[in-house]
Amino acid sequence: MSGNDAALFRQISDELFVAALGDVLDTMGHQHQFLPAGIAPLEKSMRIVGRAMPVLEADVVNDGARSAGPLSGKPFGLMLEALDDLKEGEIYIATGASLRYALWGGLMSTRAQHLKAAGAILDGYVRDANEIERLGFTVFCRGTYAQDQGVRGQVIDYRCTIEIEGVRIAPGDLLIGDREGVLVVPRAAEAEAVAKALDKVRTENKVADAIRGGMSACEALATFGVM
């Protein structure tokens, strides 16, 4: 992870929250950047900031027959290769599977944590939830479900552009999540978005102080342009 990213992630963690960045992206014309509301932190206090390492999943039917494809007979497909390719500060973000099995578990969390990944975001379920929470590894998902992926799904590509309900995620995009949602910040827009969000949050802090001092909501909006 570069020094610039490390400083950026610290600043976002210390000063920003998802709602503020989402509001700013709306004003910039990026109005469809939130992942579905069902994707939430495994534990409510979890927050995530990092670069996207997108992973594409697919359902498979394990009937014992060998197919002609290059992943035939390979449990999990390219999942382990994708996991081992995680870099410091990156987030494993996966989609493409049905909701019939878990996409992430405790051993994957252990490996990702060793690689200093920032977390995992799954458009699906996770298992080994207690183990993941004990590790303190940050995971966002649609819930927990113990059924294994091994005979039901495969990773078919990674470091590729993916979409989750119409929200596009490219490799290296900035991902920010808390209990109110997960936001995708396109890399080309991130510098402007972060700068504007910092200004918005600092202004909102002034508004809060003024309201606590007795200023009305109408006066606050007229004075600060934020409410």
MARFI-195179 format. One line per field, with one value per atom (N, C-alpha, C): x, y, z; atom name; residue in three letters. Coordinates in Angstrom, 3 decimals, padded with zeros to 6 digits. Example, Ala and Ser with C-alpha at 12.3 -4.5 7.8 and 13.67 -1.06 7.14 Angstrom:
REM residues 2
u	c(013.190;012.300;013.200;012.850;013.670;012.900)
v	c(-005.690;-004.500;-003.300;-002.250;-001.060;000.030)
w	c(007.800;007.800;007.800;007.080;007.140;007.870)
atomo	c(N;CA;C;N;CA;C)
residuo	c(ALA;ALA;ALA;SER;SER;SER)
END
This chain:
REM residues 227
u	c(000.855;000.000;000.879;000.558;001.356;001.128;002.105;001.954;000.768;000.495;-000.655;-001.959;-002.092;-003.301;-003.415;-002.308;-002.343;-002.843;-002.356;-002.781;-004.248;-004.656;-006.044;-006.987;-006.654;-007.520;-007.626;-006.518;-006.551;-007.460;-007.332;-008.157;-009.637;-009.965;-011.361;-011.864;-011.074;-011.486;-011.675;-010.817;-010.849;-011.936;-012.235;-013.064;-014.351;-014.444;-015.597;-016.478;-017.656;-018.587;-019.313;-019.928;-020.487;-021.533;-022.421;-023.508;-022.973;-021.935;-021.378;-020.804;-020.065;-019.499;-020.585;-021.604;-022.708;-023.424;-023.645;-024.295;-023.474;-022.167;-021.278;-021.276;-021.223;-021.247;-022.546;-023.659;-024.926;-024.779;-024.175;-024.030;-023.061;-022.175;-021.201;-021.753;-022.995;-023.608;-023.421;-022.758;-022.598;-023.687;-024.861;-026.039;-026.477;-025.632;-025.962;-024.699;-024.203;-022.914;-023.018;-024.198;-024.368;-024.673;-024.001;-024.367;-025.724;-026.405;-027.728;-027.698;-028.810;-028.882;-028.693;-028.943;-028.783;-027.344;-026.390;-024.972;-024.556;-024.317;-024.125;-022.968;-022.440;-021.332;-021.748;-020.849;-021.111;-021.355;-020.593;-020.773;-020.960;-021.984;-022.445;-021.367;-020.387;-019.381;-018.303;-018.329;-017.292;-017.391;-016.224;-016.122;-015.034;-015.164;-014.203;-013.809;-012.527;-011.993;-010.856;-010.873;-009.784;-010.051;-009.137;-009.236;-009.902;-010.739;-011.472;-010.558;-010.669;-010.111;-011.308;-011.933;-013.186;-012.984;-013.992;-013.969;-015.318;-015.284;-016.510;-016.761;-017.942;-018.370;-019.375;-019.562;-020.620;-021.067;-022.347;-022.867;-022.403;-022.184;-021.869;-022.755;-022.895;-023.627;-022.616;-022.472;-021.510;-022.225;-022.266;-022.940;-021.948;-020.667;-019.644;-019.063;-019.677;-019.191;-018.150;-017.159;-016.150;-016.620;-016.549;-016.903;-015.636;-015.817;-014.686;-013.953;-014.487;-013.898;-012.615;-011.789;-010.494;-010.605;-011.766;-011.933;-012.646;-012.907;-013.600;-012.808;-013.510;-012.869;-012.005;-012.054;-011.235;-012.135;-012.136;-012.992;-012.704;-013.745;-013.676;-013.195;-012.847;-012.357;-011.085;-011.077;-009.898;-009.938;-010.779;-010.958;-009.653;-008.892;-007.671;-006.615;-006.564;-005.647;-006.012;-007.310;-007.761;-007.416;-007.662;-007.358;-005.875;-005.019;-003.577;-003.047;-003.816;-003.370;-003.728;-004.433;-004.790;-003.548;-003.608;-002.522;-002.953;-001.984;-002.265;-003.218;-004.234;-005.182;-006.277;-006.275;-007.301;-008.484;-009.613;-010.841;-011.287;-011.432;-011.972;-013.472;-013.945;-015.366;-015.905;-016.852;-017.292;-018.782;-019.137;-020.533;-020.661;-021.898;-022.169;-022.821;-022.731;-023.290;-024.742;-025.457;-026.790;-026.642;-027.767;-027.743;-027.969;-027.188;-027.328;-026.169;-025.150;-023.959;-023.145;-022.211;-021.369;-020.188;-019.818;-018.714;-017.425;-017.482;-016.320;-016.392;-015.228;-015.214;-014.017;-013.826;-012.813;-011.392;-011.085;-009.725;-009.377;-010.351;-010.110;-009.802;-010.523;-010.268;-008.864;-008.444;-007.105;-006.033;-006.191;-005.219;-005.245;-006.423;-006.534;-005.953;-006.177;-005.624;-004.094;-003.526;-002.068;-001.512;-002.269;-001.846;-002.116;-002.688;-002.995;-004.063;-004.974;-006.123;-007.008;-007.757;-008.612;-009.931;-010.291;-011.555;-012.121;-013.369;-014.069;-015.505;-016.018;-017.411;-018.009;-019.043;-019.634;-021.078;-021.375;-022.764;-023.368;-023.409;-023.847;-023.537;-023.522;-023.390;-021.950;-021.714;-020.456;-020.752;-019.744;-019.846;-018.665;-018.649;-017.615;-017.647;-018.843;-018.989;-018.316;-018.447;-017.825;-016.307;-015.744;-014.294;-013.849;-014.588;-014.251;-014.293;-015.304;-015.412;-014.282;-013.888;-012.760;-011.466;-011.302;-010.120;-010.106;-011.304;-011.399;-011.242;-011.520;-011.415;-012.727;-012.639;-013.826;-014.488;-015.759;-016.515;-017.897;-018.291;-019.654;-020.278;-021.569;-022.199;-023.718;-024.405;-025.874;-026.390;-025.489;-025.894;-025.005;-025.422;-024.641;-025.420;-024.667;-025.259;-024.126;-024.258;-023.138;-022.887;-023.824;-023.644;-022.420;-021.590;-020.282;-020.384;-019.403;-019.307;-018.713;-017.867;-017.020;-017.662;-018.841;-019.482;-020.586;-020.728;-021.856;-021.447;-020.228;-019.830;-018.339;-017.954;-016.544;-016.274;-015.091;-014.596;-014.092;-014.594;-014.224;-013.324;-013.176;-012.277;-012.044;-010.974;-010.705;-009.845;-009.798;-009.220;-009.864;-011.176;-011.981;-013.077;-013.654;-014.775;-016.024;-016.750;-017.984;-019.108;-020.335;-021.487;-022.314;-022.786;-023.700;-024.967;-026.035;-027.316;-027.110;-026.322;-026.130;-025.035;-024.448;-023.333;-022.034;-021.289;-020.060;-018.894;-018.073;-016.879;-015.696;-014.746;-013.545;-012.380;-011.382;-010.207;-009.609;-009.348;-008.745;-009.722;-011.024;-011.997;-011.947;-012.262;-012.288;-013.618;-013.545;-014.734;-014.758;-015.925;-016.086;-017.397;-017.358;-018.567;-018.670;-019.895;-020.200;-021.595;-022.205;-023.492;-024.611;-024.345;-025.366;-025.208;-024.234;-024.105;-022.676;-022.521;-021.212;-021.275;-020.277;-020.237;-019.040;-019.277;-018.218;-017.873;-016.623;-016.171;-015.255;-015.692;-014.836;-013.493;-012.436;-011.095;-010.941;-011.525;-011.375;-012.049;-013.014;-013.766;-013.342;-012.444;-012.223;-011.589;-010.622;-009.945;-010.941;-011.760;-012.758;-013.814;-014.258;-015.300;-014.828;-013.632;-013.114;-012.933;-012.392;-012.195;-013.530;-014.530;-015.840;-016.521;-016.345;-016.960;-016.329;-015.015;-014.355;-014.897;-015.066;-015.616;-017.048;-017.824;-019.212;-019.278;-018.474;-018.496;-018.055;-017.034;-016.553;-017.601;-018.324;-019.409;-020.547;-020.891;-021.958;-021.615;-020.345;-019.942;-020.219;-019.990;-020.296;-021.805;-022.575;-024.038;-024.509;-023.957;-024.352;-024.063;-022.899;-022.561;-023.559;-023.929;-024.859;-026.244;-026.696;-028.017;-028.020;-026.919;-026.829;-026.851;-026.413;-026.431;-027.760;-028.738;-030.068;-030.499;-029.641;-030.011;-031.094;-032.066;-033.138;-032.630;-033.380;-033.008;-033.055;-034.081;-034.201;-033.036;-032.663;-031.550;-030.233;-030.102;-028.867;-028.689;-029.777;-029.688;-029.346;-029.992;-029.722;-028.298;-027.764;-026.424;-025.321;-025.493;-024.409;-024.646;-025.891;-026.195;-026.241;-026.232;-026.227;-027.182;-027.934;-028.816;-029.129)
v	c(-001.198;000.000;001.231;002.190;003.409;004.287;005.179;006.125;007.044;007.391;008.258;007.582;006.287;005.557;005.419;005.134;004.985;006.269;007.411;008.697;008.969;008.642;008.846;008.002;006.737;005.849;006.316;006.796;007.310;008.526;009.430;010.640;010.298;009.392;008.982;008.341;007.445;006.760;007.738;008.744;009.677;010.738;011.161;012.355;012.161;011.106;010.987;009.800;009.784;008.673;008.517;007.377;007.027;008.024;008.454;009.348;010.648;011.210;012.474;012.306;011.238;011.004;010.712;009.976;009.693;010.955;011.884;013.154;013.933;013.964;014.701;014.081;012.758;012.106;012.402;012.502;012.892;014.228;015.212;016.547;016.551;015.571;015.457;014.671;014.182;013.435;011.938;011.452;010.006;009.563;009.268;009.112;007.651;006.721;005.302;004.575;004.921;004.413;003.559;003.471;002.628;001.188;000.242;-001.158;-001.398;-002.504;-002.766;-002.736;-002.285;-002.118;-003.426;-004.554;-005.839;-006.218;-005.548;-005.812;-004.947;-005.575;-004.868;-005.484;-004.754;-005.307;-006.523;-007.500;-008.691;-008.314;-007.367;-006.809;-005.306;-004.740;-003.396;-002.321;-002.487;-001.445;-001.482;-002.509;-002.623;-001.492;-000.929;000.066;-000.395;-000.049;-000.532;000.599;000.671;001.617;000.911;000.924;000.312;000.322;-000.311;-000.410;-001.719;-001.646;-002.828;-003.819;-005.091;-006.204;-007.080;-006.775;-007.451;-008.922;-009.722;-011.170;-011.582;-012.361;-012.803;-014.279;-014.579;-015.933;-016.463;-017.768;-018.399;-019.677;-020.006;-021.276;-022.413;-023.583;-024.776;-025.924;-026.927;-028.150;-029.283;-029.859;-030.947;-032.291;-032.807;-034.086;-035.209;-034.934;-035.948;-035.986;-035.297;-035.300;-034.210;-034.483;-033.482;-032.693;-031.377;-030.528;-030.188;-029.426;-029.097;-027.832;-027.118;-025.848;-026.002;-024.945;-025.028;-025.182;-024.884;-024.999;-026.285;-027.149;-028.402;-029.227;-029.696;-030.519;-029.757;-028.434;-027.609;-026.995;-027.551;-026.995;-025.514;-024.753;-023.307;-022.496;-023.152;-022.407;-021.654;-020.338;-019.504;-018.788;-019.273;-018.567;-018.443;-019.511;-019.467;-018.586;-018.605;-017.717;-016.258;-015.972;-014.603;-014.185;-015.061;-014.768;-014.489;-015.333;-015.168;-013.922;-013.378;-012.194;-010.886;-010.951;-009.734;-008.969;-007.642;-006.761;-005.951;-005.399;-004.573;-003.437;-003.251;-002.167;-002.470;-003.696;-004.059;-004.758;-004.711;-005.351;-006.381;-007.618;-008.693;-008.449;-008.138;-007.855;-008.775;-009.634;-010.720;-010.657;-011.016;-011.104;-012.142;-012.446;-013.351;-014.651;-014.997;-016.264;-016.097;-017.222;-017.232;-017.222;-017.121;-017.131;-018.552;-019.501;-020.904;-021.384;-020.545;-020.989;-019.773;-020.025;-018.957;-018.688;-017.425;-017.011;-016.742;-016.796;-016.394;-017.121;-017.361;-018.039;-017.671;-018.434;-018.116;-018.257;-019.353;-019.533;-018.482;-018.113;-017.033;-015.726;-015.478;-014.271;-014.293;-015.467;-015.594;-015.278;-015.820;-015.561;-014.078;-013.518;-012.114;-011.187;-011.515;-010.698;-010.741;-011.917;-012.046;-011.181;-011.073;-010.273;-008.783;-008.409;-007.024;-006.422;-007.283;-006.778;-005.953;-005.029;-004.142;-004.792;-005.901;-006.552;-007.284;-007.731;-008.424;-007.922;-007.786;-007.407;-008.462;-009.136;-010.251;-009.947;-010.094;-010.029;-011.413;-011.817;-013.149;-013.396;-014.666;-015.039;-015.363;-015.351;-015.836;-016.908;-017.713;-018.699;-018.518;-019.273;-019.129;-017.729;-017.213;-015.830;-015.574;-016.501;-016.298;-016.215;-017.067;-017.061;-015.742;-015.273;-014.010;-012.859;-012.837;-011.776;-011.860;-013.075;-013.224;-012.702;-012.931;-012.428;-010.903;-010.308;-008.868;-008.457;-009.395;-009.091;-008.498;-007.436;-006.695;-007.355;-007.709;-008.362;-007.729;-007.409;-006.967;-008.042;-008.342;-009.458;-009.332;-010.306;-010.337;-011.177;-011.726;-012.534;-013.748;-014.676;-015.880;-017.118;-018.079;-019.335;-020.341;-021.495;-022.427;-023.263;-023.320;-024.216;-023.822;-024.816;-024.577;-024.281;-023.509;-023.176;-024.313;-025.143;-026.071;-026.805;-027.386;-028.157;-027.359;-026.092;-025.292;-024.040;-023.593;-022.350;-022.296;-021.429;-021.228;-019.750;-019.321;-018.035;-018.248;-017.441;-017.623;-016.504;-015.417;-014.337;-013.423;-012.653;-011.667;-010.552;-009.452;-008.197;-007.804;-007.991;-007.643;-006.689;-005.940;-005.076;-005.926;-005.627;-006.352;-005.339;-005.847;-005.018;-005.718;-004.945;-005.445;-004.607;-005.206;-004.514;-003.163;-003.193;-002.010;-001.068;-001.318;-000.487;-001.118;-000.371;-000.906;-000.714;-001.754;-001.707;-002.147;-001.242;-001.539;-001.770;-002.538;-002.724;-001.370;-001.212;000.021;001.093;000.904;001.885;001.947;003.119;003.318;002.803;001.943;001.404;001.880;002.363;002.856;002.301;001.706;001.125;001.297;001.439;001.409;000.813;000.918;000.254;000.869;001.998;002.639;002.332;001.513;001.128;001.089;000.597;000.532;001.387;002.247;003.215;002.922;002.981;002.827;004.210;004.632;005.935;005.690;006.034;005.809;006.518;005.856;006.398;007.795;008.015;009.312;010.435;010.099;011.119;011.242;010.376;010.283;011.526;012.148;013.319;014.444;014.732;015.790;015.418;014.173;013.739;013.817;013.349;013.381;014.812;015.674;017.075;017.748;017.523;018.130;017.532;016.235;015.605;016.123;016.327;016.891;018.283;019.084;020.435;020.358;019.431;019.270;018.885;017.902;017.443;018.551;019.289;020.375;021.470;021.737;022.725;022.214;020.927;020.351;020.400;020.282;020.398;021.805;022.801;024.186;024.369;023.754;023.831;023.212;022.063;021.396;022.284;022.928;023.839;024.995;025.550;026.673;026.261;025.076;024.597;024.354;023.769;023.581;024.918;025.979;027.315;028.031;027.375;027.954;028.375;028.277;028.668;027.737;028.298;027.483;026.733;025.697;024.925;025.791;026.637;027.512;028.488;029.051;030.001;029.295;028.078;027.321;027.063;026.665;026.415;027.687;028.827;030.104;030.557;030.270;030.743;029.882;028.574;027.657;026.931;026.923;026.197;024.699;024.223;022.789;022.549;021.437;021.082;019.603)
w	c(000.000;000.000;000.000;-000.846;-000.923;000.301;000.550;001.649;001.453;000.193;-000.083;000.304;-000.032;000.343;001.849;002.514;003.969;004.627;004.156;004.713;004.389;003.150;002.748;003.594;003.792;004.564;006.015;006.574;007.953;008.054;007.095;007.122;006.997;006.094;005.939;007.226;007.806;009.036;010.183;010.256;011.376;011.243;010.003;009.837;009.049;008.254;007.362;007.721;007.138;007.266;005.935;005.757;004.454;003.975;004.861;004.449;003.846;004.445;003.951;002.548;002.335;001.010;-000.016;000.399;-000.512;-000.949;-000.012;-000.340;-001.357;-001.156;-002.054;-003.446;-003.509;-004.814;-005.563;-004.836;-005.470;-006.188;-005.497;-006.092;-007.263;-007.315;-008.401;-009.586;-009.464;-010.556;-010.483;-009.435;-009.231;-008.254;-008.772;-007.926;-007.728;-008.129;-007.930;-007.494;-006.294;-005.822;-004.570;-003.963;-002.781;-003.190;-002.554;-002.716;-002.053;-002.389;-001.802;-000.275;000.292;001.747;002.500;001.856;002.521;002.819;002.192;002.453;003.634;004.763;006.024;006.807;007.794;008.579;009.389;009.456;010.247;011.702;012.186;013.535;013.385;014.021;013.706;013.774;014.645;014.802;013.723;012.860;011.835;010.823;010.474;009.400;008.454;007.189;006.190;005.247;004.934;003.952;003.232;001.908;001.164;-000.325;-001.052;-002.507;-002.914;-003.934;-004.400;-005.110;-004.710;-005.473;-005.853;-007.006;-007.362;-007.731;-007.363;-007.591;-008.177;-009.243;-009.912;-009.625;-009.096;-008.740;-009.766;-009.760;-010.559;-009.880;-010.008;-009.511;-010.419;-009.815;-010.606;-010.126;-010.966;-010.614;-010.540;-009.376;-009.185;-009.323;-010.551;-010.787;-011.078;-010.815;-011.025;-012.416;-013.357;-014.736;-014.933;-015.751;-016.088;-017.301;-017.193;-018.325;-019.111;-020.170;-021.038;-020.608;-019.634;-019.236;-018.431;-018.364;-017.674;-016.162;-015.582;-014.137;-013.733;-014.692;-014.397;-013.385;-012.353;-011.342;-010.359;-010.396;-009.504;-008.429;-007.214;-006.156;-005.928;-005.798;-005.546;-006.752;-007.859;-009.012;-008.680;-008.933;-008.704;-007.351;-006.436;-005.168;-004.378;-004.277;-003.482;-004.143;-005.477;-006.186;-005.948;-005.990;-005.725;-004.301;-003.356;-001.960;-001.774;-002.330;-002.165;-002.866;-003.804;-004.558;-003.867;-002.730;-002.011;-001.578;-001.705;-001.287;-000.062;000.628;001.795;001.426;002.255;002.026;001.028;000.453;-000.509;000.163;-000.516;-000.042;-001.082;-000.638;-001.468;-001.581;-002.800;-002.980;-004.069;-003.700;-004.584;-004.870;-006.105;-006.513;-007.617;-008.002;-009.117;-008.716;-007.417;-006.947;-006.523;-006.484;-005.887;-004.370;-003.683;-002.219;-001.695;-002.219;-001.815;-000.959;-000.773;-000.050;000.387;001.294;001.819;000.880;000.777;-000.095;000.673;001.991;002.807;004.143;004.752;006.031;006.892;007.943;008.929;008.421;007.703;007.199;006.152;005.336;004.369;005.100;006.185;006.971;007.558;008.040;008.615;007.576;006.371;005.300;004.892;004.719;004.312;005.369;006.626;007.709;007.691;007.442;007.346;006.219;005.125;003.975;004.166;005.316;005.670;004.761;004.294;003.542;004.469;003.883;004.676;005.063;004.416;004.737;003.540;003.682;002.610;002.552;001.337;001.107;000.186;000.653;-000.078;-000.444;-001.710;-002.172;-001.961;-000.701;-000.326;001.134;001.510;002.917;003.299;004.623;005.174;006.216;006.533;007.596;008.554;009.635;010.673;011.267;011.471;011.917;013.263;014.195;015.504;015.383;014.540;014.335;013.703;012.711;012.047;013.050;013.883;014.879;015.903;016.300;017.231;016.606;015.313;014.620;014.539;014.575;014.396;012.943;012.028;010.601;010.115;009.337;008.912;007.705;007.866;006.798;006.697;005.476;005.164;004.292;004.517;003.821;003.918;003.336;003.400;004.566;005.361;006.503;006.629;007.478;007.726;007.295;006.760;006.296;006.145;006.771;006.874;005.622;004.691;003.548;002.723;002.389;001.782;000.284;-000.170;-001.591;-002.423;-001.831;-002.567;-003.726;-003.530;-004.603;-005.295;-004.957;-005.462;-006.230;-006.044;-006.687;-006.934;-007.862;-008.179;-008.417;-008.080;-008.559;-009.981;-010.906;-012.311;-012.834;-012.063;-012.474;-011.278;-011.332;-010.280;-010.838;-010.096;-010.599;-011.924;-011.959;-013.118;-012.657;-013.568;-013.217;-012.992;-011.915;-011.582;-011.381;-011.288;-010.952;-009.886;-008.928;-007.910;-007.986;-008.508;-008.714;-009.400;-010.465;-011.283;-010.825;-009.671;-009.193;-009.679;-010.471;-011.050;-010.098;-009.956;-009.112;-009.953;-010.146;-010.906;-009.951;-010.378;-009.529;-009.125;-007.828;-007.333;-006.919;-007.168;-006.688;-005.158;-004.638;-003.188;-002.633;-001.617;-000.959;000.484;000.914;002.281;002.818;004.005;004.564;006.060;006.539;007.962;008.109;009.268;009.486;008.646;007.980;007.155;005.671;005.319;003.923;003.438;002.191;001.534;000.282;000.145;-000.950;-001.845;-003.157;-004.146;-004.688;-004.502;-004.987;-006.182;-007.396;-008.566;-008.396;-008.807;-008.575;-009.175;-010.350;-011.001;-010.226;-009.360;-008.623;-007.170;-006.693;-005.243;-004.642;-005.318;-004.730;-004.499;-005.512;-005.373;-004.340;-004.364;-003.429;-001.986;-001.709;-000.331;000.139;-000.710;-000.324;-000.007;-000.846;-000.621;000.608;000.833;002.002;003.288;003.294;004.478;004.775;003.730;003.911;004.436;003.911;004.349;005.826;006.223;007.609;008.564;008.191;009.058;009.178;008.080;008.135;009.006;008.862;009.678;011.160;011.497;012.903;013.434;012.571;012.965;013.138;012.247;012.341;013.659;013.988;015.236;016.438;016.429;017.536;017.608;016.434;016.403;016.901;016.510;016.945;018.448;018.936;020.386;021.123;020.454;021.041;020.893;020.247;020.158;018.767;017.757;016.391;015.859;015.152;014.577;013.350;012.956;011.782;010.522;010.413;009.237;009.165;010.290;010.327;010.018;010.514;010.248;008.769;008.089;006.648;005.907;006.298;005.635;005.866;007.053;007.411;006.811;006.907;006.518;005.205;004.731;003.495;003.672;004.911;005.236;006.376;006.278;007.380;007.319)
atomo	c(N;CA;C;N;CA;C;N;CA;C;N;CA;C;N;CA;C;N;CA;C;N;CA;C;N;CA;C;N;CA;C;N;CA;C;N;CA;C;N;CA;C;N;CA;C;N;CA;C;N;CA;C;N;CA;C;N;CA;C;N;CA;C;N;CA;C;N;CA;C;N;CA;C;N;CA;C;N;CA;C;N;CA;C;N;CA;C;N;CA;C;N;CA;C;N;CA;C;N;CA;C;N;CA;C;N;CA;C;N;CA;C;N;CA;C;N;CA;C;N;CA;C;N;CA;C;N;CA;C;N;CA;C;N;CA;C;N;CA;C;N;CA;C;N;CA;C;N;CA;C;N;CA;C;N;CA;C;N;CA;C;N;CA;C;N;CA;C;N;CA;C;N;CA;C;N;CA;C;N;CA;C;N;CA;C;N;CA;C;N;CA;C;N;CA;C;N;CA;C;N;CA;C;N;CA;C;N;CA;C;N;CA;C;N;CA;C;N;CA;C;N;CA;C;N;CA;C;N;CA;C;N;CA;C;N;CA;C;N;CA;C;N;CA;C;N;CA;C;N;CA;C;N;CA;C;N;CA;C;N;CA;C;N;CA;C;N;CA;C;N;CA;C;N;CA;C;N;CA;C;N;CA;C;N;CA;C;N;CA;C;N;CA;C;N;CA;C;N;CA;C;N;CA;C;N;CA;C;N;CA;C;N;CA;C;N;CA;C;N;CA;C;N;CA;C;N;CA;C;N;CA;C;N;CA;C;N;CA;C;N;CA;C;N;CA;C;N;CA;C;N;CA;C;N;CA;C;N;CA;C;N;CA;C;N;CA;C;N;CA;C;N;CA;C;N;CA;C;N;CA;C;N;CA;C;N;CA;C;N;CA;C;N;CA;C;N;CA;C;N;CA;C;N;CA;C;N;CA;C;N;CA;C;N;CA;C;N;CA;C;N;CA;C;N;CA;C;N;CA;C;N;CA;C;N;CA;C;N;CA;C;N;CA;C;N;CA;C;N;CA;C;N;CA;C;N;CA;C;N;CA;C;N;CA;C;N;CA;C;N;CA;C;N;CA;C;N;CA;C;N;CA;C;N;CA;C;N;CA;C;N;CA;C;N;CA;C;N;CA;C;N;CA;C;N;CA;C;N;CA;C;N;CA;C;N;CA;C;N;CA;C;N;CA;C;N;CA;C;N;CA;C;N;CA;C;N;CA;C;N;CA;C;N;CA;C;N;CA;C;N;CA;C;N;CA;C;N;CA;C;N;CA;C;N;CA;C;N;CA;C;N;CA;C;N;CA;C;N;CA;C;N;CA;C;N;CA;C;N;CA;C;N;CA;C;N;CA;C;N;CA;C;N;CA;C;N;CA;C;N;CA;C;N;CA;C;N;CA;C;N;CA;C;N;CA;C;N;CA;C;N;CA;C;N;CA;C;N;CA;C;N;CA;C;N;CA;C;N;CA;C;N;CA;C;N;CA;C;N;CA;C;N;CA;C;N;CA;C;N;CA;C;N;CA;C;N;CA;C;N;CA;C;N;CA;C;N;CA;C;N;CA;C;N;CA;C;N;CA;C;N;CA;C;N;CA;C;N;CA;C;N;CA;C;N;CA;C;N;CA;C;N;CA;C;N;CA;C;N;CA;C;N;CA;C;N;CA;C;N;CA;C;N;CA;C;N;CA;C;N;CA;C;N;CA;C;N;CA;C;N;CA;C;N;CA;C;N;CA;C;N;CA;C;N;CA;C;N;CA;C;N;CA;C;N;CA;C;N;CA;C;N;CA;C)
residuo	c(MET;MET;MET;SER;SER;SER;GLY;GLY;GLY;ASN;ASN;ASN;ASP;ASP;ASP;ALA;ALA;ALA;ALA;ALA;ALA;LEU;LEU;LEU;PHE;PHE;PHE;ARG;ARG;ARG;GLN;GLN;GLN;ILE;ILE;ILE;SER;SER;SER;ASP;ASP;ASP;GLU;GLU;GLU;LEU;LEU;LEU;PHE;PHE;PHE;VAL;VAL;VAL;ALA;ALA;ALA;ALA;ALA;ALA;LEU;LEU;LEU;GLY;GLY;GLY;ASP;ASP;ASP;VAL;VAL;VAL;LEU;LEU;LEU;ASP;ASP;ASP;THR;THR;THR;MET;MET;MET;GLY;GLY;GLY;HIS;HIS;HIS;GLN;GLN;GLN;HIS;HIS;HIS;GLN;GLN;GLN;PHE;PHE;PHE;LEU;LEU;LEU;PRO;PRO;PRO;ALA;ALA;ALA;GLY;GLY;GLY;ILE;ILE;ILE;ALA;ALA;ALA;PRO;PRO;PRO;LEU;LEU;LEU;GLU;GLU;GLU;LYS;LYS;LYS;SER;SER;SER;MET;MET;MET;ARG;ARG;ARG;ILE;ILE;ILE;VAL;VAL;VAL;GLY;GLY;GLY;ARG;ARG;ARG;ALA;ALA;ALA;MET;MET;MET;PRO;PRO;PRO;VAL;VAL;VAL;LEU;LEU;LEU;GLU;GLU;GLU;ALA;ALA;ALA;ASP;ASP;ASP;VAL;VAL;VAL;VAL;VAL;VAL;ASN;ASN;ASN;ASP;ASP;ASP;GLY;GLY;GLY;ALA;ALA;ALA;ARG;ARG;ARG;SER;SER;SER;ALA;ALA;ALA;GLY;GLY;GLY;PRO;PRO;PRO;LEU;LEU;LEU;SER;SER;SER;GLY;GLY;GLY;LYS;LYS;LYS;PRO;PRO;PRO;PHE;PHE;PHE;GLY;GLY;GLY;LEU;LEU;LEU;MET;MET;MET;LEU;LEU;LEU;GLU;GLU;GLU;ALA;ALA;ALA;LEU;LEU;LEU;ASP;ASP;ASP;ASP;ASP;ASP;LEU;LEU;LEU;LYS;LYS;LYS;GLU;GLU;GLU;GLY;GLY;GLY;GLU;GLU;GLU;ILE;ILE;ILE;TYR;TYR;TYR;ILE;ILE;ILE;ALA;ALA;ALA;THR;THR;THR;GLY;GLY;GLY;ALA;ALA;ALA;SER;SER;SER;LEU;LEU;LEU;ARG;ARG;ARG;TYR;TYR;TYR;ALA;ALA;ALA;LEU;LEU;LEU;TRP;TRP;TRP;GLY;GLY;GLY;GLY;GLY;GLY;LEU;LEU;LEU;MET;MET;MET;SER;SER;SER;THR;THR;THR;ARG;ARG;ARG;ALA;ALA;ALA;GLN;GLN;GLN;HIS;HIS;HIS;LEU;LEU;LEU;LYS;LYS;LYS;ALA;ALA;ALA;ALA;ALA;ALA;GLY;GLY;GLY;ALA;ALA;ALA;ILE;ILE;ILE;LEU;LEU;LEU;ASP;ASP;ASP;GLY;GLY;GLY;TYR;TYR;TYR;VAL;VAL;VAL;ARG;ARG;ARG;ASP;ASP;ASP;ALA;ALA;ALA;ASN;ASN;ASN;GLU;GLU;GLU;ILE;ILE;ILE;GLU;GLU;GLU;ARG;ARG;ARG;LEU;LEU;LEU;GLY;GLY;GLY;PHE;PHE;PHE;THR;THR;THR;VAL;VAL;VAL;PHE;PHE;PHE;CYS;CYS;CYS;ARG;ARG;ARG;GLY;GLY;GLY;THR;THR;THR;TYR;TYR;TYR;ALA;ALA;ALA;GLN;GLN;GLN;ASP;ASP;ASP;GLN;GLN;GLN;GLY;GLY;GLY;VAL;VAL;VAL;ARG;ARG;ARG;GLY;GLY;GLY;GLN;GLN;GLN;VAL;VAL;VAL;ILE;ILE;ILE;ASP;ASP;ASP;TYR;TYR;TYR;ARG;ARG;ARG;CYS;CYS;CYS;THR;THR;THR;ILE;ILE;ILE;GLU;GLU;GLU;ILE;ILE;ILE;GLU;GLU;GLU;GLY;GLY;GLY;VAL;VAL;VAL;ARG;ARG;ARG;ILE;ILE;ILE;ALA;ALA;ALA;PRO;PRO;PRO;GLY;GLY;GLY;ASP;ASP;ASP;LEU;LEU;LEU;LEU;LEU;LEU;ILE;ILE;ILE;GLY;GLY;GLY;ASP;ASP;ASP;ARG;ARG;ARG;GLU;GLU;GLU;GLY;GLY;GLY;VAL;VAL;VAL;LEU;LEU;LEU;VAL;VAL;VAL;VAL;VAL;VAL;PRO;PRO;PRO;ARG;ARG;ARG;ALA;ALA;ALA;ALA;ALA;ALA;GLU;GLU;GLU;ALA;ALA;ALA;GLU;GLU;GLU;ALA;ALA;ALA;VAL;VAL;VAL;ALA;ALA;ALA;LYS;LYS;LYS;ALA;ALA;ALA;LEU;LEU;LEU;ASP;ASP;ASP;LYS;LYS;LYS;VAL;VAL;VAL;ARG;ARG;ARG;THR;THR;THR;GLU;GLU;GLU;ASN;ASN;ASN;LYS;LYS;LYS;VAL;VAL;VAL;ALA;ALA;ALA;ASP;ASP;ASP;ALA;ALA;ALA;ILE;ILE;ILE;ARG;ARG;ARG;GLY;GLY;GLY;GLY;GLY;GLY;MET;MET;MET;SER;SER;SER;ALA;ALA;ALA;CYS;CYS;CYS;GLU;GLU;GLU;ALA;ALA;ALA;LEU;LEU;LEU;ALA;ALA;ALA;THR;THR;THR;PHE;PHE;PHE;GLY;GLY;GLY;VAL;VAL;VAL;MET;MET;MET)
END
